[in-house]
Amino acid sequence: MQQNKKKLKQATVVSEKSSIGFSVFSIRIMIALFAIVLYIQSVGFEFTLDDDIFYQKHESVQKGLAGFTDFFSYGSMNKFDGSVGVQPYRPFTLLSFAIDKQMFDNSASSSHFVNVLLYILIVQLLYTLLFRLFPDVHRVMLAFIALLFLVHPVHSEVVSSIKSRDELLAALFGFMAWIKFLPSKKVISNNSARMISAALFLLFAMFSKESAIAFVVILPLSYFMFVDKKVKPIIIKSLPLLLSAAIYLLMRQFAMYNGIGTPHTMKIPTLDNVLAGSTSIAQTFATKMEILFYYVKLLFIPWPLSWDYSFNQIPLVSWTDILPWMGLIIYACLIFVAIIYFTKKPEIAFAILFYFITSLPTNNLLLMNGATLAERFMFVPSFAFALAVVFVLSEIFNIKLSDFSGVQKKMFTRIVFVVLFIFSGMSVVRCGDWKNNFSLFESGAENAPKSSRTNAALGSEYMNLAEKENDVEVKNELIQKSIKYYKKSLDIFPDNSDASYKVGLIFSMISDTANAIKYYKMSLAATPGQIFALNNLGSIYASNKEYDSAAIYFTRSYEADSSNEMTITNLEVVNYLRGNDDECIYYGNRALQLQIKTPKVYQLLSQAWSRKGNNEMASKYSDLINTNNKLNFNQ
């Protein structure tokens, strides 16, 4: 009799397990495999886009771990281009790149591999977090949420771009803080060690990227909605989080100053963010609603995708256009649903609130961001999409969350799998665009054809290819393609100074002086202090022996940057050729002050002193150089 009961019990267990589905361990294996299938191709990719800013050409990062103190003492762009004042402050991101440099010596493949590993770890942490948030929801339902997050195509940029390590680390530490903040079961705990750990991980998240500060609100909000609705204890638990935020903001402020006095306010160009070109409050608000519409569109219809959405892919609009109204209506409806479902269906309400809060630092609604719109800004907020899809569909098809059962379970599962399949395919295809700059910029010009930057970037790639090409016919074809995309860029945004300068440079390469002058002057009309355009214009006039005109442009370049080597040596040369020996000597001495001790500098100093009749000074410099060096102008 006991044996029969035992067999019946075993049979019941087997039947229950088969009806429930995968074990937690098998789900975690599936998550890892999914991520590998989607993004393993990225391991063979090159450095792209902004990787040089934060990694390849970042002075402190290239020191490896020896640059550690710089990461916390300066803004994150300071040791790339000398930027001062307001800028990103992401010391942990730079530290991770320094570790890459130390271990792999600027290997793009190794850094891409680290990104994939981090992505796998993030989704695994997310699955653990879901058990904390929804302990009564079945593990397969939670797995659907994790997988929907994993396969979302907007993540392609974050995983495939080495620079976007900042998004990965911010999410990694943010989720770790969240896990520590919530109890492992529905048991209210006052473990101070866990709260301190949560605060520490939150600080790490903010050190990775500023937008992680949104977790200061998310963590207590989730505790209130799913654990305990007593406000006072939550405030007490949140104090360490507020302390972390205060420490981060103080350190960031110190790094922005760093001995330079009051940091200047960063001026955002219209080329980067279309809102900078708005002429009225009504137009600004309408355009913000348009941008918010596109962010929702990216979550539900993430195609086509581009590395850039700047001027004029998303244009300035007024309230006579439909998209601002659609954005306003969608967000108003979402807020209404969040209020109505706050107690009835807290999972759905939380998904909406999570989206609002985590997207707020970057969506331009309150603060103007450095970009009109970007897919990477949806990395963490897209968790809301995964939550909403599973919980809304379970409501529509009457799926019981606790045991994943219901009459329409098959239909629910089919829909989820269709979304997983479609999004997976999109992610694989989109990931391939990040193989190198050419493939990335080519897809950008195709998918965001109204962006001045995407067209200019592709023009730049064709120009780079032309410079390396030996076949004359192929070279000319590449040059024409480069001019085509640069001109398209300028048609969209005539004040794109870099694009007009590059077109001038191309015409200089093919000895079309008239067009070179035209586009250099166009560049200067947009940016009067464009040093390279000024020097190149000066060089053209000097080559035509119009030395006075050349001196005008070289002098303007010197006024824009009095320590530029190219400018100073050009001024020394042109003043010597004008017969202005005093000016030649002045700029020669200025070059020596800046440690620009080239044969050309010494030669001109010697010859200028000789013409002035000072043989002693002439001999002093002639002993240092070969007086047969040819004079030329730097471009």
Buried (B, 14 or more C-beta within 10 A) or exposed (E): EEEEEEEEEEEEEEEEEEEBBBEBEEBBEBBBEBBBEBBBBBBEBBBBBBBEBBBBEBEBBBBBEEBBEBBBBBBBBBBBEEBBBBBBBBBBBBBBBBBBBBEBEBEBEBBBBBBBBBBBBBBBBBBBBBBBBBBEBBBBBBBBBBBBBBBBBBBBBBBBBBBBBBBBBBBBBBBBBBBBBBBEEEEEEEEEEBBBBBBBBBBBBBBBBBBBBBBBBBBBBBBBBBBBEEEEBBEEBBEBBBBBBEBBBEBBEBBBEBEEEEBEEEEBBBBBBBBBBBEEEEBBBBBBBBBBBBBBBBBEEBEEBBBBBBBBBBBBBEEEBEBBBBBBEBBEEBEEBBEEBBEEBBBBBBBBBBBBBBBBBBBBBEEBBBBBBBBBBBBBBBBBBBBBBBBBBBBEBEBEBEBBEBEBBEBBBEBBEEBBEBBBEBBBBBBBBBBBBBBBBBBBBEBBEBBBBBBBBBBBBBBBBBEEBEEEEEBEBBBEBBBBBBBBBBEBBBBBBBBBBBBBBBBBBBEBBEBBBBBBBBBBBBBEEBBBBBBBBBBBBBEEEEBEBBBBBBBBBBEBBEEBBBBBBBBBBBBBBBEBBEBBBBBBEBBBEEEBEBEBBBBBBBBBBBEBEBEEBBEBBBEEBEEEEEBEBBB
